Amino acid sequence: MDEWLNWIHRHHDEFDYRYIYFAYLAARVPEPRHGEITMTVNSDGSCLLRAGSHDRGLFLAGDRERVRFVERLERRYCGDRYPSMRAWEAAQHEDFLEEVQWRFGSASR
């Protein structure tokens, strides 16, 4: 799990937080999904999360592993600092906008 999350951080740079948050949303409800994160759900309950076409993906064997992944995301990214993944994502987005403003002078909101 951590290896896949680290891959996202390396390959998606300043947009990594979006991929992480969408992986969190996808893993909470095991339904097929397309967008930043693609989720393929198999008939046996396993699923594959992929963050782009160059990603090998993260295979989750079933509900237990999917729940473990969601809990891992909450521990790794929220910890004691954020009350929820939504709050974490909002803070990351705010940091992104501040960096854009610093780099380019202004950011559209």
C-alpha positions in Angstrom: 0.0 0.0 0.0 2.7 2.5 1.0 4.7 1.6 -2.1 1.8 2.5 -4.3 1.1 5.8 -2.4 4.8 6.7 -2.7 4.6 6.0 -6.4 1.7 8.5 -6.7 3.7 11.1 -4.8 6.6 10.7 -7.1 4.7 10.6 -10.4 1.9 13.0 -9.8 3.9 15.7 -8.0 1.8 18.8 -7.1 -1.5 17.0 -8.0 -0.7 13.9 -5.8 -3.2 15.0 -3.2 -6.0 14.7 -5.7 -5.1 11.2 -6.6 -4.8 10.2 -3.0 -8.2 11.7 -2.1 -9.9 10.1 -5.1 -8.3 6.7 -4.2 -9.8 7.2 -0.7 -13.2 7.9 -2.1 -13.1 5.0 -4.5 -12.0 2.5 -1.9 -14.8 3.5 0.4 -17.4 2.3 -2.1 -16.4 -0.6 -4.2 -17.9 0.4 -7.5 -16.3 0.9 -10.9 -14.9 4.4 -11.3 -13.1 6.5 -13.9 -11.2 9.8 -13.7 -8.0 10.5 -11.8 -8.4 7.1 -10.2 -9.7 4.1 -12.1 -11.2 1.3 -10.0 -11.9 -2.0 -11.5 -14.1 -4.3 -9.4 -14.0 -8.0 -10.0 -16.8 -10.5 -9.4 -14.9 -12.0 -6.4 -15.0 -8.6 -4.6 -11.4 -7.8 -5.3 -10.5 -4.5 -7.0 -7.7 -2.7 -8.7 -7.0 1.0 -8.2 -4.9 2.8 -10.9 -3.7 6.3 -10.9 -3.2 6.9 -14.6 -2.4 4.7 -17.6 1.3 4.2 -16.6 0.3 2.9 -13.1 0.5 -0.9 -12.4 -2.1 -0.2 -9.7 -2.9 -1.4 -6.2 -4.7 -4.7 -6.0 -7.0 -5.0 -3.0 -8.1 -8.7 -2.4 -11.5 -7.9 -0.9 -13.5 -5.9 1.6 -11.1 -6.5 4.5 -8.2 -5.3 2.5 -10.1 -2.4 1.1 -11.1 -1.3 4.6 -7.5 -1.6 5.7 -6.5 0.6 2.9 -9.0 3.3 3.8 -7.9 3.2 7.4 -4.2 3.4 6.3 -5.0 6.5 4.3 -6.7 8.1 7.3 -3.8 7.3 9.6 -1.1 8.4 7.1 -2.7 11.6 5.9 -5.0 12.8 8.7 -3.2 11.6 11.8 -4.0 13.9 14.7 -3.9 17.0 12.4 -7.0 16.7 10.3 -10.5 15.4 11.4 -11.2 13.8 8.0 -9.7 13.0 4.6 -12.0 15.8 3.2 -10.3 18.3 5.6 -6.9 17.0 4.6 -7.7 17.3 0.9 -9.0 20.9 1.4 -5.8 21.9 3.2 -3.7 20.3 0.5 -5.6 22.2 -2.2 -5.2 25.5 -0.3 -1.5 24.9 -0.1 -1.5 24.2 -3.8 -3.3 27.5 -4.5 -0.8 29.4 -2.3 2.1 27.9 -4.2 0.5 28.8 -7.5 0.0 32.4 -6.3 3.6 32.6 -5.0 5.0 31.2 -8.3 2.8 33.0 -10.8 1.4 36.1 -8.9 -2.3 35.1 -8.7 -4.5 32.1 -8.6 -8.1 31.9 -9.8 -10.4 30.6 -7.2 
